[in-house]
Amino acid sequence: MIGELRARTQALQAGVATEGVEISILGDAAYLARYPGETQARDAILTRLNNVDGIFSSQVGVELQVVSVDLTGVLTAGLSATTDSSALLEELGQLRRQTPALVATGLTHLFTGRQLDGDTAASRRCILQVKMRCAAGGGTMPDELMRSTRSSIHQRLRESTHADHLRLEGALNLLDPQLTRHRYGRVLVAFHGFYAPLEAQFRRHHRAMSLTLDFELPCRTPLLMADLAALGMSPVAHEDVTLQEIRTLSEFAGRLYVVEGAALGGQVVARHLADKCGIHHDSGAAFFSGSGPVETGRRWARILNWLERVASSAADSRDMVAAASSTFRALDHCVAPQAGQS
């Protein structure tokens, strides 16, 4: 313990961050309207956060790690037009608790361009750089959300698969306002053709290796079956799923990262399906709704901690990243052709 404290003190004296906090960023429509376009707004946010990060790293020993910057307005659309800073903060807290992708990060910051009541530089900073209460909505930051900056497999996985993720997300286009029930159903059929064999692989490897996990294996195929039944459709066997059998723990972890990340993002899709398509958990959106935003966020935090433990060497990390990337490509190969059908 004394050695750890001494090392931390020396790192602070050298201006080196020893820990990191993952941050999710939201920008509302009023903030975006202050700039010519989304690129300029995003650049302004990152510039400001870079300045703040320099202060935190040198004086506190904590690196601010921006996980996401959302300026689309999808998440902030549910916020009211209030100009009361306390009310806005309360709404943001509620939004965070309902959104797993936000819960899974240590902090959520809202950038707003609205003129707040009694607006001063101090009150604007209070909203622009708000430090949200974590997880279930109160108290201090959970230890699992403070990560060592020495090695973050989550960061490496996210960066290495970013292009794969964007390509798949663009092909699916499930947030399309013109999404039809037929195209949505075709996507679910394709998802079933991918998830059923993959989850069977998870179970086989788990039994063969006698893995001890602090979470349940993913089991989302029954949810897809329920959704297809609700939509009056049936699963179709796919013979072109290009996933080899899982051979190592690193491959198991890399594939798990993809499906658990998809469950996290599915909460946004579930909200869109309910609001725009009238499709709810019991009428065809069980797969994307899953266990709900709070429990999905908590599970994601447990998964991330487990991934860090698994990535014990550089070779393990490389194998994990390769498995995640190949899983993204296989999913894209299986699902994208169906997503393009009207």
Residue frames relative to the residue before (quaternion, step in Angstrom):
aa qw qx qy qz dx dy dz
M 1.0000 0.0000 0.0000 0.0000 0.00 0.00 0.00
I 0.6588 0.5012 -0.3134 0.4654 3.58 0.92 -0.93
G 0.6378 0.5336 -0.3250 0.4504 3.56 1.03 -0.82
E 0.6473 0.5155 -0.3185 0.4625 3.57 1.01 -0.83
L 0.6565 0.5042 -0.3148 0.4645 3.59 0.96 -0.87
R 0.6448 0.5153 -0.3267 0.4604 3.58 0.99 -0.83
A 0.6555 0.5116 -0.3165 0.4565 3.58 0.94 -0.89
R 0.6500 0.5124 -0.3193 0.4615 3.59 1.00 -0.82
T 0.6412 0.5259 -0.3211 0.4573 3.58 1.01 -0.86
Q 0.6595 0.5032 -0.3051 0.4677 3.56 0.96 -0.87
A 0.6391 0.5231 -0.3263 0.4598 3.57 1.02 -0.78
L 0.6498 0.5108 -0.3187 0.4640 3.59 0.99 -0.81
Q 0.6460 0.5193 -0.3191 0.4595 3.55 0.99 -0.83
A 0.6948 0.4432 -0.2641 0.5010 3.56 1.14 -0.64
G 0.4689 -0.6926 0.4348 0.3338 3.60 1.27 -0.09
V 0.4955 0.6525 -0.4226 0.3875 3.59 1.17 0.62
A 0.3815 -0.7195 0.5319 0.2320 3.59 -0.86 0.95
T 0.2084 -0.7881 0.5696 0.1054 3.56 -0.96 0.90
E 0.7693 0.2079 -0.1383 0.5881 3.58 1.25 -0.30
G 0.2189 -0.7852 0.5662 0.1223 3.54 -1.25 0.37
V 0.2005 -0.7473 0.6205 0.1275 3.53 -1.21 0.60
E 0.3181 -0.7494 0.5504 0.1852 3.56 -0.77 1.03
I 0.1310 -0.8129 0.5674 0.0093 3.56 -0.85 1.06
S 0.1841 -0.7395 0.6366 0.1187 3.53 -1.09 0.82
I 0.2069 -0.7986 0.5614 0.0659 3.56 -0.90 1.02
L 0.0708 -0.7669 0.6369 0.0347 3.55 -1.04 0.88
G 0.0704 -0.7676 0.6347 0.0552 3.53 -1.14 0.70
D 0.3082 -0.7753 0.5158 0.1947 3.59 -0.76 0.96
A 0.7314 -0.4389 0.2910 0.4333 3.57 -1.32 0.18
A 0.6314 0.5421 -0.3364 0.4408 3.59 1.05 -0.75
Y 0.6455 0.5003 -0.3244 0.4773 3.59 1.05 -0.69
L 0.6589 0.5188 -0.3094 0.4483 3.57 0.90 -0.94
A 0.6363 0.5605 -0.3252 0.4186 3.59 1.07 -0.78
R 0.6018 0.5764 -0.3598 0.4197 3.60 1.19 -0.35
Y 0.7384 0.3794 -0.2034 0.5191 3.60 1.24 -0.28
P 0.6330 -0.5530 0.3764 0.3896 3.61 -1.17 0.49
G 0.8069 -0.0817 0.0871 0.5785 3.59 1.09 -0.66
E 0.7222 -0.4499 0.3083 0.4254 3.54 -1.33 0.12
T 0.6183 0.5610 -0.3529 0.4224 3.60 1.01 -0.74
Q 0.6752 0.4878 -0.2946 0.4683 3.58 0.91 -0.90
A 0.6413 0.5199 -0.3232 0.4626 3.58 1.03 -0.80
R 0.6531 0.5127 -0.3061 0.4658 3.57 0.98 -0.87
D 0.6459 0.5230 -0.3196 0.4552 3.58 0.95 -0.86
A 0.6430 0.5256 -0.3210 0.4552 3.58 1.00 -0.82
I 0.6413 0.5224 -0.3163 0.4646 3.56 1.00 -0.83
L 0.7001 0.4750 -0.2791 0.4543 3.56 0.80 -1.01
T 0.6066 0.5471 -0.3528 0.4564 3.59 1.08 -0.68
R 0.6669 0.4942 -0.3007 0.4697 3.57 0.91 -0.92
L 0.6859 0.4844 -0.2926 0.4575 3.58 0.90 -0.88
N 0.5877 0.5580 -0.3722 0.4524 3.57 1.10 -0.57
N 0.6454 0.5128 -0.3165 0.4695 3.57 1.03 -0.78
V 0.6592 0.4958 -0.3004 0.4789 3.57 0.97 -0.90
D 0.6342 0.5465 -0.3289 0.4370 3.58 0.99 -0.85
G 0.6230 0.5488 -0.3416 0.4404 3.58 1.01 -0.76
I 0.6566 0.5002 -0.3036 0.4758 3.56 1.02 -0.81
F 0.6750 0.4948 -0.3000 0.4578 3.58 0.86 -0.97
S 0.6671 0.5182 -0.3157 0.4321 3.60 0.89 -0.91
S 0.7470 0.4283 -0.2307 0.4532 3.57 0.83 -0.98
Q 0.7815 0.3623 -0.1832 0.4739 3.59 0.99 -0.80
V 0.7692 0.3136 -0.1716 0.5296 3.59 1.12 -0.59
G 0.4013 -0.7270 0.4659 0.3056 3.58 1.18 -0.49
V 0.6010 0.5381 -0.3518 0.4749 3.57 1.25 0.45
E 0.2606 -0.7631 0.5760 0.1342 3.57 -0.81 1.04
L 0.3116 -0.7322 0.5763 0.1864 3.58 -0.92 0.92
Q 0.0992 -0.8154 0.5703 0.0015 3.56 -0.53 1.21
V 0.2459 -0.7904 0.5462 0.1286 3.59 -0.33 1.26
V 0.2391 -0.7969 0.5462 0.0969 3.55 -0.56 1.22
S 0.8114 -0.0553 0.0845 0.5757 3.58 0.93 -0.88
V 0.1201 -0.7422 0.6539 0.0843 3.54 -1.25 0.62
D 0.0416 -0.8222 0.5670 -0.0279 3.58 -0.39 1.23
L 0.0238 0.7993 -0.5967 0.0679 3.55 -0.51 1.25
T 0.4105 0.7469 -0.4484 0.2693 3.58 1.26 0.18
G 0.4396 -0.6996 0.4574 0.3290 3.57 1.15 -0.54
V 0.4561 0.6961 -0.4494 0.3247 3.60 1.26 -0.13
L 0.7288 0.4201 -0.2413 0.4839 3.57 0.85 -0.97
T 0.7356 0.4345 -0.2458 0.4579 3.60 0.89 -0.89
A 0.4393 0.7114 -0.4567 0.3038 3.61 1.24 -0.09
G 0.6679 0.5190 -0.3028 0.4392 3.57 1.13 -0.58
L 0.5396 0.6069 -0.4127 0.4125 3.59 1.25 -0.16
S 0.4648 -0.6732 0.4932 0.2959 3.57 -1.01 0.75
A 0.5800 -0.5814 0.4396 0.3638 3.57 -1.32 0.01
T 0.2740 0.8035 -0.4971 0.1794 3.58 1.22 0.33
T 0.2366 -0.7502 0.5984 0.1519 3.54 -1.19 0.63
D 0.4741 0.6266 -0.4529 0.4213 3.56 1.29 0.37
S 0.4206 -0.7541 0.4411 0.2448 3.57 -0.45 1.20
S 0.6473 0.5171 -0.3300 0.4525 3.61 0.99 -0.76
A 0.6574 0.5015 -0.3087 0.4702 3.58 0.98 -0.86
L 0.6456 0.5170 -0.3205 0.4618 3.57 0.99 -0.83
L 0.6371 0.5290 -0.3188 0.4610 3.56 1.01 -0.82
E 0.6475 0.5140 -0.3136 0.4671 3.58 1.00 -0.83
E 0.6484 0.5083 -0.3164 0.4702 3.60 0.99 -0.82
L 0.6439 0.5197 -0.3210 0.4607 3.55 1.01 -0.81
G 0.6220 0.5354 -0.3355 0.4625 3.58 1.05 -0.74
Q 0.6493 0.5066 -0.3115 0.4741 3.57 0.99 -0.84
L 0.6366 0.5253 -0.3240 0.4624 3.59 0.97 -0.84
R 0.6465 0.5225 -0.3211 0.4537 3.56 0.94 -0.86
R 0.6790 0.5022 -0.3003 0.4433 3.58 0.87 -0.94
Q 0.7077 0.4531 -0.2533 0.4793 3.58 1.15 -0.57
T 0.7181 0.4214 -0.2298 0.5040 3.58 1.26 -0.19
P 0.3788 -0.7731 0.4595 0.2185 3.63 -0.23 1.23
A 0.6335 0.5460 -0.3453 0.4258 3.58 0.97 -0.79
L 0.6689 0.4617 -0.2920 0.5041 3.59 1.15 -0.57
V 0.6325 0.5435 -0.3302 0.4422 3.58 0.96 -0.87
A 0.6664 0.5392 -0.2998 0.4187 3.57 1.02 -0.83
T 0.6672 0.4537 -0.3127 0.5013 3.61 1.22 -0.22
G 0.6122 -0.5905 0.3899 0.3528 3.53 -1.22 0.49
L 0.8033 0.0930 -0.0079 0.5882 3.56 1.03 -0.84
T 0.1279 -0.7454 0.6425 0.1230 3.54 -1.26 0.48
H 0.1251 -0.7946 0.5928 0.0401 3.58 -0.80 1.06
L 0.1695 -0.7618 0.6170 0.1013 3.55 -1.02 0.86
F 0.1535 -0.7444 0.6443 0.0850 3.54 -0.94 0.98
T 0.0238 0.8128 -0.5793 0.0568 3.57 -0.65 1.10
G 0.3118 -0.7522 0.5523 0.1785 3.54 -1.13 0.68
R 0.4602 0.6977 -0.4483 0.3169 3.61 1.25 0.00
Q 0.4692 -0.6560 0.5174 0.2859 3.57 -1.19 0.61
L 0.2395 -0.8088 0.5237 0.1192 3.57 -0.31 1.24
D 0.6029 -0.5566 0.4240 0.3833 3.56 -1.20 0.57
G 0.8220 0.0863 -0.1043 0.5532 3.56 -0.86 0.99
D 0.1621 0.8539 -0.4823 0.1098 3.53 1.20 0.65
T 0.0783 0.7476 -0.6542 0.0835 3.51 -0.81 1.11
A 0.6910 -0.4442 0.3370 0.4600 3.56 -1.25 0.15
A 0.6588 0.5221 -0.3193 0.4377 3.58 0.99 -0.84
S 0.6920 0.4691 -0.3017 0.4583 3.59 0.87 -0.91
R 0.6254 0.5257 -0.3509 0.4576 3.60 1.05 -0.66
R 0.6471 0.5015 -0.3305 0.4695 3.60 0.95 -0.78
C 0.5896 0.5848 -0.3671 0.4190 3.56 1.10 -0.71
I 0.7170 0.4077 -0.2474 0.5084 3.56 1.04 -0.77
L 0.6760 0.5121 -0.3124 0.4280 3.57 0.87 -0.89
Q 0.7959 0.2020 -0.0989 0.5621 3.56 1.02 -0.73
V 0.1449 0.8330 -0.5165 0.1357 3.54 0.97 0.96
K 0.2416 -0.7440 0.6060 0.1443 3.57 -0.99 0.87
M 0.2369 -0.8321 0.4890 0.1112 3.51 -0.08 1.35
R 0.5329 -0.5797 0.5025 0.3570 3.53 -1.23 0.51
C 0.4424 -0.7620 0.4336 0.1889 3.53 -0.97 0.91
A 0.8614 0.1993 -0.1307 0.4486 3.48 -1.50 0.28
A 0.8594 -0.0353 0.0312 0.5091 3.61 -0.56 -1.10
G 0.6986 -0.5300 0.2606 0.4039 3.58 1.21 0.14
G 0.8133 0.2050 -0.1610 0.5202 3.62 0.92 0.49
G 0.7246 0.4667 -0.3052 0.4049 3.52 -1.31 0.12
T 0.6931 -0.4586 0.3579 0.4257 3.50 -1.30 -0.34
M 0.6724 -0.5096 0.3555 0.4023 3.52 -1.29 0.23
P 0.4567 -0.6877 0.4814 0.2945 3.64 -0.76 0.96
D 0.6006 -0.5955 0.3941 0.3595 3.55 -1.07 0.74
E 0.6532 0.5470 -0.3354 0.4020 3.59 1.00 -0.78
L 0.6643 0.4865 -0.3142 0.4725 3.59 1.24 -0.29
M 0.6028 0.4666 -0.3677 0.5326 3.58 1.30 0.06
R 0.0380 -0.8352 0.5478 -0.0288 3.59 -0.44 1.19
S 0.5275 -0.6112 0.4879 0.3320 3.52 -1.16 0.67
T 0.3797 -0.7293 0.5202 0.2309 3.57 -0.97 0.83
R 0.4743 0.6841 -0.4447 0.3306 3.58 1.24 -0.09
S 0.7965 -0.0612 0.0610 0.5985 3.57 1.04 -0.73
S 0.0717 0.7890 -0.6061 0.0704 3.56 -0.70 1.03
I 0.2446 -0.7844 0.5535 0.1362 3.55 -0.24 1.25
H 0.5724 0.5873 -0.3825 0.4256 3.58 1.12 -0.57
Q 0.6674 0.4947 -0.3006 0.4684 3.55 0.90 -0.93
R 0.6711 0.4961 -0.3068 0.4575 3.57 0.93 -0.86
L 0.6395 0.5151 -0.3224 0.4709 3.58 0.99 -0.81
R 0.6628 0.5185 -0.3085 0.4434 3.56 0.90 -0.93
E 0.6995 0.4678 -0.2739 0.4657 3.57 0.88 -0.95
S 0.6959 0.4984 -0.2833 0.4325 3.58 0.92 -0.89
T 0.7562 0.3487 -0.1978 0.5171 3.59 1.12 -0.60
H 0.3302 0.7826 -0.4829 0.2130 3.59 1.27 0.13
A 0.6817 0.4818 -0.2966 0.4639 3.59 0.84 -0.94
D 0.6292 0.5270 -0.3319 0.4650 3.60 1.02 -0.79
H 0.6574 0.5221 -0.3024 0.4514 3.55 0.96 -0.91
L 0.6750 0.4931 -0.2980 0.4608 3.58 0.88 -0.92
R 0.6392 0.5296 -0.3283 0.4507 3.58 1.00 -0.81
L 0.6785 0.4792 -0.2901 0.4752 3.59 0.92 -0.89
E 0.6496 0.5227 -0.3169 0.4521 3.57 0.93 -0.88
G 0.6634 0.4997 -0.3030 0.4673 3.57 1.01 -0.82
A 0.6537 0.5137 -0.3173 0.4562 3.57 1.01 -0.77
L 0.6764 0.4869 -0.2953 0.4672 3.59 0.97 -0.83
N 0.0022 0.8508 -0.5246 -0.0299 3.58 0.96 -0.93
L 0.1812 0.8363 -0.4981 0.1404 3.57 0.93 0.89
L 0.6408 0.4961 -0.3337 0.4816 3.59 1.26 -0.17
D 0.3397 0.7476 -0.4912 0.2906 3.56 1.29 0.30
P 0.4516 -0.6954 0.4824 0.2826 3.65 -0.74 0.98
Q 0.7068 0.4452 -0.2502 0.4896 3.57 1.21 -0.54
L 0.2941 0.7747 -0.5109 0.2286 3.60 1.23 0.33
T 0.2322 -0.7792 0.5691 0.1227 3.58 -0.82 1.02
R 0.6136 -0.5499 0.4125 0.3884 3.56 -1.20 0.45
H 0.6235 0.5471 -0.3443 0.4397 3.57 1.07 -0.72
R 0.6873 0.4609 -0.2968 0.4766 3.59 0.83 -0.93
Y 0.6152 0.5418 -0.3414 0.4598 3.58 1.03 -0.76
G 0.6604 0.5092 -0.3035 0.4609 3.57 0.95 -0.87
R 0.6339 0.5258 -0.3305 0.4610 3.58 1.02 -0.78
V 0.6242 0.5262 -0.3370 0.4690 3.57 1.04 -0.72
L 0.6561 0.5095 -0.3160 0.4583 3.59 0.94 -0.84
V 0.6087 0.5399 -0.3492 0.4648 3.59 1.04 -0.74
A 0.6773 0.4835 -0.2881 0.4737 3.57 0.93 -0.92
F 0.6213 0.5312 -0.3408 0.4644 3.59 1.01 -0.77
H 0.6383 0.5224 -0.3354 0.4553 3.59 0.95 -0.81
G 0.6580 0.5225 -0.3074 0.4467 3.57 0.97 -0.83
F 0.6814 0.4521 -0.2753 0.5055 3.56 1.23 -0.44
Y 0.7217 0.4736 -0.2616 0.4318 3.57 0.77 -1.04
A 0.6159 0.5736 -0.3656 0.3975 3.61 0.93 -0.80
P 0.7301 0.3936 -0.2740 0.4868 3.67 0.71 -0.88
L 0.6320 0.5356 -0.3495 0.4377 3.61 1.03 -0.68
E 0.6792 0.4715 -0.3076 0.4709 3.59 0.87 -0.83
A 0.5857 0.5444 -0.3673 0.4750 3.60 1.15 -0.52
Q 0.6266 0.5267 -0.3292 0.4707 3.59 1.06 -0.75
F 0.6171 0.5426 -0.3417 0.4561 3.59 0.97 -0.85
R 0.6875 0.4873 -0.2910 0.4530 3.58 0.86 -0.95
R 0.6526 0.5129 -0.3242 0.4537 3.61 0.94 -0.83
H 0.6810 0.4762 -0.2997 0.4686 3.59 0.86 -0.91
H 0.6199 0.5510 -0.3377 0.4451 3.58 1.02 -0.78
R 0.6802 0.4721 -0.2871 0.4817 3.59 0.95 -0.87
A 0.6836 0.5131 -0.2971 0.4256 3.57 0.85 -0.98
M 0.7659 0.3630 -0.1829 0.4982 3.58 0.98 -0.86
S 0.3273 -0.7656 0.4915 0.2553 3.61 1.29 -0.10
L 0.1225 0.8334 -0.5256 0.1192 3.54 0.91 0.95
T 0.2376 -0.7324 0.6206 0.1483 3.54 -1.13 0.76
L 0.0044 -0.8137 0.5782 -0.0598 3.56 -0.48 1.22
D 0.3468 -0.7286 0.5447 0.2284 3.58 -1.15 0.57
F 0.6941 0.3332 -0.2760 0.5754 3.54 1.18 0.71
E 0.5668 -0.5923 0.4515 0.3522 3.55 -1.25 0.43
L 0.5476 -0.5776 0.4776 0.3721 3.57 -1.17 0.53
P 0.5580 -0.5935 0.4406 0.3771 3.60 -1.07 0.60
C 0.0259 0.7865 -0.6143 0.0579 3.56 -0.96 0.91
R 0.1792 0.8289 -0.5002 0.1749 3.54 0.45 1.27
T 0.4516 0.6994 -0.4448 0.3304 3.59 1.27 -0.12
P 0.6447 0.5047 -0.3497 0.4554 3.65 0.89 -0.73
L 0.6124 0.5389 -0.3550 0.4565 3.60 1.08 -0.62
L 0.6374 0.5122 -0.3218 0.4773 3.58 1.03 -0.77
M 0.6269 0.5295 -0.3358 0.4625 3.58 0.99 -0.79
A 0.6622 0.5035 -0.3052 0.4636 3.59 0.94 -0.89
D 0.6524 0.5134 -0.3168 0.4588 3.59 0.98 -0.82
L 0.6570 0.5046 -0.3171 0.4618 3.57 0.91 -0.88
A 0.6396 0.5149 -0.3302 0.4656 3.59 0.98 -0.77
A 0.6508 0.5203 -0.3141 0.4551 3.59 1.00 -0.82
L 0.7142 0.4247 -0.2391 0.5024 3.57 1.15 -0.66
G 0.4972 -0.6773 0.4151 0.3489 3.59 1.29 0.02
M 0.5632 0.5832 -0.3847 0.4412 3.58 1.14 0.61
S 0.2971 -0.7489 0.5681 0.1676 3.56 -1.29 0.33
P 0.5355 -0.6169 0.4581 0.3505 3.61 -1.12 0.59
V 0.2083 -0.7573 0.6085 0.1133 3.54 -1.21 0.58
A 0.4516 -0.6844 0.4971 0.2836 3.59 -0.86 0.92
H 0.1719 -0.7752 0.6022 0.0826 3.56 -0.96 0.96
E 0.2103 -0.8043 0.5458 0.1048 3.54 -0.74 1.03
D 0.6750 0.5161 -0.2899 0.4405 3.59 1.25 -0.12
V 0.3449 0.7125 -0.5326 0.2996 3.59 1.14 0.57
T 0.2169 -0.8421 0.4890 0.0680 3.56 -0.40 1.28
L 0.3949 0.7009 -0.5025 0.3165 3.59 0.77 0.99
Q 0.3306 -0.7314 0.5628 0.1976 3.54 -0.74 1.05
E 0.6452 -0.5148 0.3869 0.4112 3.56 -1.25 0.40
I 0.5120 -0.6343 0.4837 0.3187 3.58 -1.08 0.74
R 0.1667 -0.8265 0.5350 0.0532 3.57 -0.75 1.08
T 0.8093 0.1821 -0.0649 0.5546 3.60 1.04 -0.72
L 0.6532 -0.5014 0.3952 0.4072 3.53 -1.32 0.27
S 0.6285 0.5408 -0.3385 0.4449 3.59 1.02 -0.74
E 0.6489 0.4963 -0.3197 0.4800 3.59 1.00 -0.75
F 0.6020 0.5499 -0.3389 0.4694 3.56 1.05 -0.80
A 0.6932 0.4885 -0.2735 0.4540 3.58 0.87 -1.00
G 0.6568 0.5229 -0.3179 0.4406 3.58 0.94 -0.85
R 0.6767 0.4697 -0.2960 0.4836 3.57 0.98 -0.79
L 0.6119 0.5487 -0.3452 0.4531 3.55 1.08 -0.74
Y 0.6047 0.5718 -0.3501 0.4300 3.60 1.01 -0.79
V 0.6689 0.5121 -0.3032 0.4455 3.57 0.93 -0.88
V 0.7318 0.4311 -0.2649 0.4566 3.60 0.73 -0.99
E 0.6534 0.4928 -0.3272 0.4724 3.60 1.06 -0.62
G 0.6206 0.5197 -0.3403 0.4786 3.57 1.08 -0.63
A 0.6289 0.5273 -0.3270 0.4685 3.55 1.10 -0.72
A 0.6274 0.5268 -0.3358 0.4648 3.59 1.05 -0.72
L 0.6256 0.5360 -0.3273 0.4628 3.55 1.06 -0.76
G 0.7135 0.4440 -0.2539 0.4789 3.57 0.81 -1.00
G 0.5557 0.6374 -0.3800 0.3749 3.56 1.19 -0.49
Q 0.5600 0.6123 -0.3933 0.3961 3.59 1.18 -0.45
V 0.6338 0.5102 -0.3262 0.4813 3.59 1.07 -0.69
V 0.6382 0.5156 -0.3197 0.4740 3.58 1.01 -0.83
A 0.6381 0.5380 -0.3305 0.4407 3.60 0.96 -0.86
R 0.6493 0.5067 -0.3198 0.4684 3.58 0.97 -0.81
H 0.6451 0.5149 -0.3167 0.4674 3.59 1.01 -0.81
L 0.6497 0.5229 -0.3185 0.4505 3.58 0.94 -0.88
A 0.6689 0.4931 -0.3014 0.4676 3.56 1.00 -0.80
D 0.7253 0.4637 -0.2493 0.4437 3.57 0.85 -1.00
K 0.8008 0.3338 -0.1436 0.4761 3.57 0.85 -0.99
C 0.7923 0.3106 -0.1466 0.5043 3.59 1.05 -0.71
G 0.4123 -0.7245 0.4649 0.2982 3.59 1.22 -0.20
I 0.5050 0.6222 -0.4315 0.4144 3.58 1.21 0.52
H 0.0789 -0.8247 0.5599 -0.0133 3.56 -0.56 1.20
H 0.7853 -0.3476 0.2217 0.4619 3.55 -1.33 0.06
D 0.7727 0.3664 -0.1913 0.4817 3.59 0.85 -0.93
S 0.7263 0.4131 -0.2441 0.4921 3.58 1.24 -0.05
G 0.8184 -0.2486 0.1008 0.5082 3.56 1.15 0.58
A 0.7068 0.4460 -0.2733 0.4762 3.62 1.22 0.04
A 0.2701 0.7891 -0.5133 0.2021 3.61 1.14 0.51
F 0.6182 0.5644 -0.3477 0.4223 3.59 1.02 -0.80
F 0.7414 0.3966 -0.2323 0.4889 3.58 0.82 -0.95
S 0.6314 0.5275 -0.3408 0.4549 3.61 1.08 -0.61
G 0.1034 -0.8418 0.5208 0.0968 3.57 1.02 -0.80
S 0.7914 -0.2730 0.2389 0.4921 3.54 -0.91 -1.00
G 0.6220 -0.5267 0.3510 0.4610 3.57 1.26 0.13
P 0.6880 -0.5455 0.3003 0.3727 3.56 -1.17 0.54
V 0.6875 0.4936 -0.3142 0.4301 3.61 0.82 -0.89
E 0.7099 0.4463 -0.2745 0.4706 3.60 0.75 -1.00
T 0.6168 0.5374 -0.3491 0.4570 3.60 1.05 -0.69
G 0.6513 0.5130 -0.3092 0.4659 3.57 1.01 -0.80
R 0.6509 0.5054 -0.3163 0.4700 3.58 0.98 -0.80
R 0.6387 0.5163 -0.3280 0.4669 3.58 0.97 -0.81
W 0.6315 0.5406 -0.3310 0.4466 3.59 0.97 -0.85
A 0.6416 0.5161 -0.3272 0.4637 3.60 0.97 -0.81
R 0.6521 0.4997 -0.3200 0.4720 3.61 0.99 -0.78
I 0.6315 0.5326 -0.3317 0.4556 3.58 1.00 -0.81
L 0.6582 0.5160 -0.3175 0.4470 3.59 0.89 -0.91
N 0.6452 0.5113 -0.3257 0.4650 3.59 0.95 -0.79
W 0.6531 0.5071 -0.3109 0.4687 3.58 0.99 -0.82
L 0.6270 0.5389 -0.3378 0.4498 3.60 0.98 -0.80
E 0.6385 0.5232 -0.3325 0.4562 3.59 0.97 -0.80
R 0.6616 0.5009 -0.3126 0.4622 3.59 1.00 -0.77
V 0.6531 0.5234 -0.3177 0.4456 3.58 1.02 -0.78
A 0.6929 0.4693 -0.2791 0.4709 3.60 0.99 -0.84
S 0.0780 0.8573 -0.5015 0.0868 3.56 0.59 1.17
S 0.7865 0.1739 -0.1109 0.5821 3.60 1.22 -0.25
A 0.6642 -0.4950 0.3720 0.4188 3.55 -1.29 0.30
A 0.6403 0.5285 -0.3287 0.4502 3.58 1.02 -0.78
D 0.6304 0.5265 -0.3300 0.4653 3.58 1.01 -0.81
S 0.6549 0.5189 -0.3093 0.4540 3.56 0.95 -0.88
R 0.6507 0.5144 -0.3175 0.4594 3.58 0.93 -0.87
D 0.6702 0.4939 -0.3009 0.4651 3.58 0.92 -0.90
M 0.6370 0.5313 -0.3265 0.4532 3.57 1.03 -0.76
V 0.6581 0.5018 -0.2997 0.4746 3.57 0.94 -0.91
A 0.6514 0.5122 -0.3170 0.4614 3.59 0.95 -0.86
A 0.6566 0.5053 -0.3145 0.4633 3.60 0.97 -0.81
A 0.6453 0.5161 -0.3240 0.4607 3.58 0.99 -0.80
S 0.6679 0.5054 -0.3032 0.4545 3.56 0.90 -0.91
S 0.6693 0.4886 -0.3069 0.4681 3.59 0.93 -0.85
T 0.6225 0.5329 -0.3388 0.4623 3.59 1.12 -0.63
F 0.6179 0.5297 -0.3343 0.4752 3.57 1.01 -0.77
R 0.6791 0.4941 -0.2975 0.4541 3.57 0.88 -0.95
A 0.6492 0.5115 -0.3180 0.4645 3.58 0.99 -0.81
L 0.6441 0.5134 -0.3166 0.4705 3.57 1.01 -0.79
D 0.6411 0.5198 -0.3149 0.4687 3.55 0.98 -0.84
H 0.6473 0.5283 -0.3060 0.4563 3.58 0.99 -0.89
C 0.7108 0.4675 -0.2546 0.4599 3.56 1.02 -0.84
V 0.7928 0.3836 -0.1596 0.4459 3.56 0.88 -1.00
A 0.6217 0.6107 -0.3495 0.3441 3.59 0.90 -0.92
P 0.6490 0.5113 -0.3554 0.4371 3.67 0.84 -0.75
Q 0.6675 0.4870 -0.3085 0.4713 3.60 1.02 -0.70
A 0.6346 0.5565 -0.3301 0.4226 3.56 1.05 -0.77
G 0.6643 0.5249 -0.3082 0.4338 3.57 1.13 -0.57
Q 0.5838 0.5856 -0.3776 0.4168 3.58 1.23 -0.20
S 0.4249 -0.7127 0.5013 0.2451 3.58 -0.99 0.81
